[in-house]
Amino acid sequence: MSLEIERKFLLSEFPSALVEEAKLKVLSEQRIEQTYLAIDENQELRVRRIVDLASGEVTYTHTFKLGNGLLREEIEYSISESIYGQVIKAFGFVPLTKNRITAEWNGRVIEIDTYDQIELSVLEVEFDSEEAANTFQAPDWFGKDISSERQYSNKKVWRELQENRVL
């Protein structure tokens, strides 16, 4: 199991000016649909359909995460379209959908997720160590640090989608 160390920020608006000034370089953009198969307070099991918007390439993943906040254990691997389709059909859940922009800023890779079903944009930064994460000084444009605020977690938003769906 690998360790995921990341901080999340509540992005108030996309930093278009930084892109124009070449201070933020967009590397890729993906369309992501994700569905949770099992969730509890400390664990999650999900599947994703990921479309690269430049190439049209579609990939599918299965992920297990353990923990909350800054440090989490993670196992992720590819699955086939067929397995993904069977799982989605069997459960009948509404997927959480978002666009993800992966960019380079100040020598660091960042990810910006903009959600469809709710008005929310989140910026994520991954780190090699807990110390690096804790000492990182985010610029003001990143927004509020929400790394330990569960109301912004994907699984909480996804749960709300399932509660609000029409049966």
C-alpha positions in Angstrom: 0.0 0.0 0.0 1.4 3.4 -0.9 1.0 6.5 1.3 -0.8 9.5 -0.1 0.2 12.8 1.5 -1.8 15.7 0.2 -3.2 19.0 1.2 -6.4 20.4 -0.2 -7.5 24.0 -0.7 -10.9 25.6 -1.4 -10.2 27.4 -4.7 -12.5 30.4 -5.1 -11.8 30.8 -8.9 -9.7 29.3 -11.6 -6.4 31.2 -11.7 -6.7 32.3 -15.4 -4.3 35.2 -15.0 -1.5 32.8 -13.8 -2.0 30.7 -17.0 -1.9 33.9 -19.2 1.3 35.0 -17.4 2.8 31.5 -17.9 3.2 31.1 -14.1 0.7 28.1 -14.2 1.2 25.6 -17.0 -1.7 23.3 -17.7 -0.4 19.8 -18.3 -3.7 17.9 -18.9 -7.4 17.9 -18.4 -9.6 14.9 -17.5 -13.2 14.2 -17.1 -13.8 11.9 -14.1 -16.8 9.9 -13.1 -16.4 8.2 -9.7 -18.7 5.9 -7.7 -18.1 4.5 -4.3 -18.8 0.9 -3.7 -18.2 0.9 0.1 -17.6 3.7 2.6 -17.1 4.0 6.3 -15.6 6.7 8.5 -12.0 5.5 7.8 -12.1 3.6 4.5 -13.4 3.9 1.0 -13.6 1.6 -2.1 -14.3 3.4 -5.4 -14.2 3.0 -9.2 -13.5 5.7 -11.7 -13.9 6.3 -15.4 -11.3 8.8 -16.6 -11.3 10.5 -20.0 -8.3 12.5 -21.1 -9.9 15.4 -22.9 -7.0 16.0 -25.3 -6.6 12.5 -26.6 -10.0 11.0 -25.8 -8.2 8.0 -24.1 -10.5 6.3 -21.5 -9.1 4.5 -18.5 -10.8 2.8 -15.5 -9.5 2.4 -12.0 -10.4 0.7 -8.7 -9.1 2.3 -5.6 -9.0 1.5 -1.8 -8.1 4.3 0.6 -7.6 4.0 4.4 -7.5 7.0 6.7 -8.6 10.7 6.6 -6.9 14.0 6.3 -3.3 14.7 5.4 -2.0 11.1 5.3 -3.9 8.1 3.8 -3.0 4.7 2.6 -3.9 4.0 -1.0 -4.0 1.1 -3.4 -5.1 1.9 -7.0 -5.0 -0.2 -10.1 -6.5 -0.4 -13.6 -9.6 -2.4 -14.4 -11.3 -3.1 -17.7 -14.2 -1.3 -19.1 -16.3 -4.4 -18.8 -15.6 -4.8 -15.0 -16.3 -1.1 -14.5 -19.6 -1.3 -16.4 -20.7 -4.4 -14.5 -20.0 -2.7 -11.1 -21.8 0.5 -12.1 -24.8 -1.4 -13.4 -25.0 -3.7 -10.3 -25.0 -0.8 -7.8 -27.0 1.7 -9.8 -25.5 4.7 -8.0 -25.2 8.2 -9.4 -21.5 9.0 -10.1 -19.8 12.1 -8.9 -18.5 14.0 -11.9 -15.8 16.5 -12.2 -13.2 18.0 -14.5 -9.6 17.7 -13.3 -6.8 20.0 -14.5 -3.3 18.9 -13.7 -0.9 21.8 -13.9 2.6 22.8 -12.9 3.0 25.8 -10.6 6.3 27.0 -9.2 8.0 23.6 -9.9 5.2 21.7 -8.2 2.3 19.6 -9.7 -1.1 20.7 -8.6 -4.6 19.3 -9.4 -7.7 21.4 -9.7 -11.0 19.6 -9.5 -14.2 21.4 -10.5 -17.4 19.5 -9.7 -20.6 19.4 -11.7 -23.3 18.6 -9.1 -22.2 21.2 -6.6 -20.5 24.6 -6.8 -17.1 23.6 -5.7 -13.5 23.8 -6.9 -10.7 22.1 -4.9 -6.9 22.4 -5.4 -4.8 19.5 -4.3 -1.0 19.3 -3.8 0.7 16.0 -3.1 3.9 15.7 -1.0 6.8 13.2 -0.5 6.7 13.6 3.3 4.5 14.7 6.1 7.1 17.3 7.0 7.1 18.8 3.5 3.3 19.0 3.6 3.3 20.6 7.0 5.9 23.2 6.1 4.5 24.1 2.7 3.4 27.8 2.5 0.5 28.0 0.2 -0.1 31.3 -1.7 -3.3 33.2 -1.0 -4.8 32.2 -4.4 -5.0 28.6 -3.3 -7.7 29.6 -0.8 -8.6 28.1 2.5 -6.8 24.9 3.6 -9.5 22.3 3.9 -7.2 19.2 4.2 -8.9 18.1 7.4 -12.5 19.3 6.8 -14.6 16.2 5.9 -17.5 18.2 4.5 -15.4 18.8 1.4 -14.4 15.1 0.9 -15.4 13.4 -2.4 -17.1 10.6 -0.5 -19.3 13.0 1.5 -20.4 14.9 -1.6 -21.1 11.5 -3.4 -23.2 10.3 -0.4 -25.3 13.5 -0.7 -25.9 12.7 -4.4 -27.2 9.3 -3.5 -29.5 10.7 -0.9 -30.9 13.3 -3.3 -31.4 11.0 -6.3 -34.9 10.2 -7.6 -35.7 6.5 -7.4 
